[in-house]
Amino acid sequence: MKKEEMLLLENQLCFSIYACSREITKLYRPMLDEIGITYPQYLVMLSLWENDKQTVKDLGDSLFLDSGTLTPMLKRMEQAGLIMRQRDSIDERKVFISLTEDGKKLKEEAYCIPEQFFKESNATQEEFLSLLNQTKSLLQKIHSVNEHK
């Protein structure tokens, strides 16, 4: 790449991923509106459906979110009746997050979302799997670099 092309917006991987993420969120929005949750709340629910009863720290680590971002969202989700927050009786700094019955039931309504997203994305299965594997690999590499800073 020529020096004068290096700072073109269209040549920035960070911008392409950022813009793609925003477009993905837009595509999810109507599907998630139907079940009454936001995209970040959907990510929390996915993590809890996979592994119920996590600490806020573990949940934040799995979602790459700090507690300052996560805690207000979890409070709203608790008010909506999707999750419960409970302090550890031994170490009160730890807060456990677990699903309520309503949160567990929401999983049934969410099963259609990944398939609907895939259909609406107009990607082939091969493209989708290739991109998923590439972005996971890139995430691991960049996260590893950031952890050592």
Order of alpha helices (4+ residues) and beta strands (2+ residues): alpha-alpha-beta-alpha-alpha-beta-beta-alpha-alpha-alpha
